[in-house]
Amino acid sequence: MKNELDKAAVRRMTLKDVQDVYLLEVEAFVLPWSENDFIYELTQNKVARYLVVEEAGEVVAFAGVHIIWEQAHVTNIAVKKQKKGRGYGRLITKALIQYASNLGAEYITLEVRENNLIAQNLYKSLGFIKASVRKRYYDDTGEDAWLMVCDKLSPAEPGFTETETIAET
């Protein structure tokens, strides 16, 4: 597993990745976002940021976050079916948390299905706690969601900048 992850690179998502990310989204979710949703996120939504895990030229995982002031909210995380259980979910989630911290977030929130124990355990291992329950949150099943929050983010990486990041001068 470790050697396999050593070949993976985490990078910012681009428009060239939209089709691959969309295919992962369809594979992972009953009610997936459309390709146009991802295009909008990348080109028009100023608070949205997305990362992908690329391995041998193939996108095998992605994650997105919306950052508004000090809060980051995870929009979606998906890992290619063949790569599940090999550490890719942890890799992309840790990278997303660091990225949010780099962009000024002080805490990060997400929703997770109440029955998704694998994801809940991953998030708990990364410092998330259950904050509340959102009743009947998921339209496809009426399932409740746990709202989880992590306020123990790593410090921002020194010298991190992005051209479109809004900063006070």
C-alpha positions as CSV (number, residue, x, y, z in Angstrom):
1,M,0.0,0.0,0.0
2,K,2.7,2.5,1.0
3,N,4.7,1.9,-2.3
4,E,1.5,2.4,-4.3
5,L,0.7,5.7,-2.6
6,D,4.3,6.8,-3.2
7,K,3.5,6.9,-6.9
8,A,0.5,9.1,-6.4
9,A,0.6,12.9,-6.7
10,V,-1.9,15.3,-5.2
11,R,-2.5,18.4,-7.2
12,R,-5.1,21.1,-7.9
13,M,-7.9,20.0,-10.2
14,T,-8.1,21.6,-13.6
15,L,-10.8,21.7,-16.4
16,K,-8.9,18.8,-18.1
17,D,-9.8,16.7,-15.1
18,V,-13.6,17.3,-15.2
19,Q,-14.5,14.2,-17.2
20,D,-12.4,11.9,-15.0
21,V,-13.7,13.5,-11.8
22,Y,-17.3,13.2,-13.1
23,L,-16.8,9.5,-13.8
24,L,-15.6,9.0,-10.2
25,E,-18.5,11.0,-9.0
26,V,-21.0,8.7,-10.9
27,E,-19.2,5.6,-9.6
28,A,-19.4,6.9,-5.9
29,F,-22.7,8.6,-5.6
30,V,-26.3,7.7,-6.3
31,L,-27.2,11.4,-7.1
32,P,-23.9,12.6,-8.7
33,W,-23.1,16.1,-9.7
34,S,-23.0,16.8,-13.4
35,E,-19.9,17.7,-15.4
36,N,-21.4,21.2,-15.7
37,D,-21.5,21.4,-11.9
38,F,-17.7,20.8,-11.7
39,I,-17.1,23.3,-14.5
40,Y,-19.0,25.9,-12.6
41,E,-17.1,25.1,-9.4
42,L,-13.8,25.5,-11.2
43,T,-14.6,28.6,-13.3
44,Q,-17.2,30.6,-11.4
45,N,-17.4,29.7,-7.7
46,K,-14.7,31.8,-6.1
47,V,-14.9,29.9,-2.8
48,A,-14.5,26.4,-4.3
49,R,-11.2,24.5,-4.4
50,Y,-10.7,21.0,-5.7
51,L,-7.8,18.5,-5.5
52,V,-7.2,15.3,-7.4
53,V,-4.9,12.3,-6.8
54,E,-3.2,11.3,-10.0
55,E,-1.4,8.1,-10.5
56,A,0.3,7.1,-13.8
57,G,-1.7,9.9,-15.6
58,E,-5.1,8.7,-14.2
59,V,-7.2,10.5,-11.7
60,V,-8.0,8.0,-8.9
61,A,-9.5,10.3,-6.2
62,F,-10.7,13.8,-5.8
63,A,-12.0,16.1,-3.1
64,G,-13.6,19.6,-2.9
65,V,-14.1,22.3,-0.4
66,H,-15.8,25.6,-0.1
67,I,-13.9,28.2,2.0
68,I,-15.7,31.1,3.4
69,W,-13.7,33.3,5.8
70,E,-12.4,30.9,8.5
71,Q,-14.7,28.0,7.7
72,A,-14.1,25.3,5.1
73,H,-16.9,22.9,4.1
74,V,-16.1,19.7,2.3
75,T,-18.4,19.3,-0.8
76,N,-17.4,15.8,-1.9
77,I,-14.7,13.2,-1.7
78,A,-14.5,10.1,-3.9
79,V,-12.0,7.4,-4.6
80,K,-12.0,5.0,-7.5
81,K,-13.6,1.7,-6.6
82,Q,-10.4,-0.3,-7.4
83,K,-8.4,2.0,-5.1
84,K,-10.6,1.9,-2.0
85,G,-9.1,0.6,1.2
86,R,-5.6,1.4,0.1
87,G,-5.1,4.8,1.8
88,Y,-6.2,7.1,-1.1
89,G,-9.2,8.5,0.9
90,R,-6.8,9.4,3.8
91,L,-4.3,10.9,1.4
92,I,-6.8,13.2,-0.4
93,T,-8.6,14.1,2.8
94,K,-5.4,15.1,4.6
95,A,-4.3,17.1,1.6
96,L,-7.7,18.9,1.5
97,I,-7.4,19.7,5.2
98,Q,-3.9,21.2,4.7
99,Y,-5.0,23.1,1.6
100,A,-8.0,24.6,3.6
101,S,-5.6,25.6,6.3
102,N,-3.2,27.2,3.8
103,L,-6.2,29.2,2.5
104,G,-7.0,30.5,6.0
105,A,-9.5,28.1,7.3
106,E,-9.6,27.6,11.0
107,Y,-12.0,24.7,11.0
108,I,-13.5,22.3,8.5
109,T,-17.0,20.7,8.4
110,L,-18.6,17.9,6.4
111,E,-21.6,15.7,6.2
112,V,-21.4,11.9,6.1
113,R,-24.1,9.3,5.9
114,E,-25.0,7.9,9.3
115,N,-24.3,4.4,8.0
116,N,-21.0,5.1,6.3
117,L,-18.8,3.8,9.1
118,I,-15.7,3.5,7.0
119,A,-15.8,7.3,6.2
120,Q,-16.8,8.2,9.8
121,N,-13.8,6.3,11.1
122,L,-11.4,7.9,8.6
123,Y,-12.7,11.4,9.6
124,K,-12.5,10.6,13.3
125,S,-8.9,9.4,12.8
126,L,-8.1,12.8,11.2
127,G,-9.5,14.8,14.2
128,F,-13.2,15.2,13.2
129,I,-15.9,14.9,15.8
130,K,-19.7,14.5,15.4
131,A,-21.3,17.9,16.0
132,S,-24.9,17.2,15.2
133,V,-27.3,15.2,13.0
134,R,-29.0,16.5,9.9
135,K,-32.3,14.6,9.7
136,R,-33.3,13.1,6.4
137,Y,-30.4,15.0,4.7
138,Y,-29.9,12.6,1.8
139,D,-32.6,12.8,-0.9
140,D,-32.0,9.4,-2.3
141,T,-32.7,7.4,0.9
142,G,-33.9,9.9,3.4
143,E,-30.9,8.9,5.6
144,D,-29.6,11.2,8.3
145,A,-26.2,12.8,8.0
146,W,-23.7,13.4,10.7
147,L,-22.3,16.9,10.6
148,M,-18.7,16.5,11.6
149,V,-16.2,19.2,12.4
150,C,-12.4,19.4,12.9
151,D,-10.8,22.5,14.5
152,K,-7.3,21.0,14.9
153,L,-5.9,21.9,11.5
154,S,-2.2,21.9,10.8
155,P,-0.6,25.4,10.5
156,A,-0.6,26.9,7.0
157,E,2.5,26.0,5.0
158,P,4.9,28.9,5.0
159,G,5.0,30.8,1.8
160,F,1.8,29.2,0.3
161,T,0.1,31.5,-2.3
162,E,-2.4,31.2,-5.1
163,T,-2.9,33.8,-7.7
164,E,-6.6,34.0,-7.2
165,T,-6.5,34.0,-3.4
166,I,-8.0,37.2,-2.0
167,A,-5.7,38.7,0.6
168,E,-5.7,42.0,2.5
169,T,-2.9,44.3,1.6
